[in-house]
Amino acid sequence: MDVREFNRTMWDKQVENHNPWTVPVSFEVIAAARQGCWSVVLTETKPVPRAWFPEDLHGCEVLCLASGGGQQGPVLAAVGARVTVFDNSPRQLGQDRLVAAREGLVLTTVEGDMCDLSAFPDGSFDLVFHPVSNPFVPEVRPVWQEAYRVLRSGGSLLAGFNNPAWYLFDSVQAEKGILEVRYTLPFDSRLLSEEERIRYLGDDAPLEFSHSLEEQIGGQLEAGFRLIGLYEDVQNTPVGHYMPAYIATRAIKPKR
């Protein structure tokens, strides 16, 4: 199975189905951002601390990595950043262009695989903003290696990702209030039968993969990053009532 092609199709369908992560921000959100009142998320509920961003984003070159949907990119553009939104889904990128056209914002959209940023030269960006999206690729270390390469010295990587323990549980049973350990880690939805995959994820959902904390956090360190911030976040699911489902990290590319 071609994971990238399958997930591109499924995320395009998510736009059609109005998945919350595909719904563009409102006029009011952009207007507030232009006045300096703004926030964005890497995970589900907690806004990213403002201290994680440069004090002044005007002219800052930002790569919103696997971050289409008309949400984070337009907000950062509205506060003055020079934003490039990179995503595998044409429909998701279309949502960013929709907001940009509606609000008179300047941003660039590029379609591609988050594991391959060869469209960009070394040291192209000051900030890489990477919300929860790497569960949709089988290997995560290339994401960190490419993010490190395209960042300038002293640049920051802000990333959100799933707590891998979330994938242990039967989501259907969890909706009934029963926490049943059903799957082993690492979780790879390609290994499920089609019936089981649809039961677990839905018939229009992209393929998902769990990644260990060794791959997520250790992988950033291996790529050369220095970790300087971390927080956890909850998920609005039955499992989320019992454990943090997300982790967000702030890492920098050390100055040479």
N, C-alpha and C positions, 0 to 999 in steps of 0.2 A: 504494500500500500504506500502511495506517495503521501506522506504526512502533510507536507506543506500544501499540496493541491487540495487534499481533503479538508484541511482546516480552513483554507481560504474560502472554499465553498460554504462551509458551515458558518463561518463568521459573517459572510455576506447574508446568509439566511437569518442570523441573529439580528442584523440590522432590520431586515424585513419584519421580524417578530418583535421589534422594539425592546430587545434586551436592555436593561438599565445602563449597561456600559457602552451602549451604542447611541444613546439619546443625546443630541447636542445641548450644550448649555444655553440658557436663555439670554435674551437681550439684557435683562436686569443684572445677570452675573457679569457680563462683559462691561456694562456701564459701571458697576461697582469696582471692578478690577482697574478700570481706567482712573478711578479716583483713589486707588491705593488700597482698596478693601477687597482682599482676595484670599483664596486658599485652594489647594488641590490635594488629591489623595493618591497615595501609592497603594493603599490597601482598601478596605471597605468603608470604615467609619472615621478613623482618626485623620485629621488634616496633618500634612507634613509640617513639622515645626518651621517657622519662618527663619530661624537661625541656621537651618540646613541650606538655605539659598544665599547667594551673594547679596550683600546689603542693597546694591543697586543692580537691577536686572537689565537696565537700558543698554542695548548693544551687546548683551551677553548672547553668545552662540549656544543654543540649546537644541539637543537632539532628544525628541520624545520617541523613545525606542519601543516599538510594538505598542504604541499608545494612541492608535487612531480611535475615532468615535466622536470627535467634536467636543471634547471636554478639556483635558489638561492643556493641550497645545494652544487653543485659542485664548485661554485665560493667561498663559504666560506671554503670548504675543501682545495681549492687551496691556500688560504692565511694562512692555518695552523690549522684551527679548526678541532676538532674531531666531525664529523657531523653524525647525525642520521636523515634520512628523513622518516617521518611518513605520510602515505596517504591512502585513501580509494580505490584508483584505481591501480590495478596491472600494467596496461599499463603506468600510470604516473610514478610509481616507476621504471619501466623498463627504462624510459628515463634517470633517474639518474644513474642507473647502466651502461647504455650505455656510458655516459660521463666519468664515473669513469674508466671503462675498456679502453676507448679510450685514456684517459689522464694519466693513472697510478695513479689515486686518490684512497684514502681509505675513504669510507663512508659506512654506514649501512642503509639499507632500511627495514622498518617495515610496513606491511599493517594493517590498523585498522580504527576505528571510532574516530574522533577527540574529541568526548565527553567522551571517555573511554581510558585512558592512563595506564591502569592496567598492561600493559607489562613492565612498568618502575617503579622502587622503588621510594619512596620519595627522594627528593633532588638529582636527577640524573644529572641535567643540570645547566650550568651557564647562558645560554641564550635560550629563546624560540622565534623563528622567525615564525610569523604566518601571512602570507599575506592574502589578501582578499579571504576567503574560507568559513567563517561561515554562509553566506547566503544559504549554501547547507545543513544546519541542522536545524530542527525545533526549538531547544532550544539552546541558546548560553551560558547561565550561567554555565552549566557543563564544557564547554570549558575553561572558566576562572578558575574555581575551580580546574580542573585537571592540568592546566598550573602552578598554584600556588603550588600545591602539589609537582610536579616533579622538580621545581626549587630549587636550593640551596639558603640559606639565602644570601641576597644581590644580587641575580640574577635578570636578566631583561627579561621582556616580551615586544617584539616589535610586534605590531599587526596592520593590516589594515582591514577596513570593509566599507561597503556601507553606504552612507547617506540614511536613510530609505525613505526620501521624493522622491527619484528617482523612487520608485515603484508606485507612484501615477499615473503616466502618461501612456497613450496608446502609446506603442513603435512604432506601425505601423503608427499611425497618426504623431508621432514625426518625423519619417523619411520623411514625406511630409511637414515638417515645421509647423505642427499644434500641439500645446501643449494642449492636452485634458486630464483633470483629469478623470480617468476611474475607478480606484481601491481605496478601502479604506485600511487603515493601521490598524493592521498589515497585510501585504500581505502574502498569503499562496497559492501557486500554486496548492496544492492538492484540493482546493475548486473550481477551475475552471473546466469547462467541458473539455474533451479531445480536442475538437475543439478549444476552447478558449486558452487552454494552449499551443497548437501547434502554434496558431496564435501569441501569445505573446512571447513565448520562442523559438519556433522552434521544429521540430519533433525529434531532437536528443539531446535536451538540458536537463540538470539535473533539478530537482525540486528546486525551490528557495523560500526563506522566508525572509521577512524583519524583522529586529530586531530594537527595539527602542533604542534611545541613553541611556535611563535609563538602558536597558539590556546590551548594549555594554560598556558604560563607567561606569555607576553605578554598573554593574555586576562585573567589575574588582575591583572596590573599595570594594564591598561586599565580594569578595573572599579574601581580605586582601592586595591587591596591593596599592602602592602609585604612583599616576600618576605624572610624571615629564616632559612630553613632548607631544606635539600634533601638527599636521599640517593637512591641507586639500589638496586635489588633484582633478584635473579635469578628466573627462571621454571623450573619443573621440566619442561622440554621439551627436545628436541634443539637447537632454536635457542638456548634459554637457556644452553646450555653455552658459547656463543660470544660472547654480548653480554648486558648488563643489559636485561631486558625491561620493567622498571617504574621509575618515578620517583615519589618522594613529596616534597611540599612543605609548608612551614609558612609561612603568611602572616598578617599582622594587618591589621585595619582601623584606621588611625591615629586616635588620639584627637584630638578637635577642641578 
